[in-house]
């Protein structure tokens, strides 16, 4: 059961990472645009930067988690092989 909940947690963390980066980009872009050009260009640019940053950080997180699973699976295989030879 722990394994199944962990998978949902990974998906949730990925989504929160992406959405929070987009929200921060939108927030910064909105206020910079409000104080400068007031035409929405900076707002759109910062939303795009937030999307890029969110996807980058989200996939980096997914790769770290996949690496953890690979190491864990490798240990299980080694443990199984050690007990099988005794």
Buried (B, 14 or more C-beta within 10 A) or exposed (E): EEEEEEEEEBEEBBEEBBEBBBEBBBBBBBEBBEEEEEEEEBBEBBBEBBBEBBBEBBEEBBEEBEEEEEEEEEEEEEEEEEEEEE
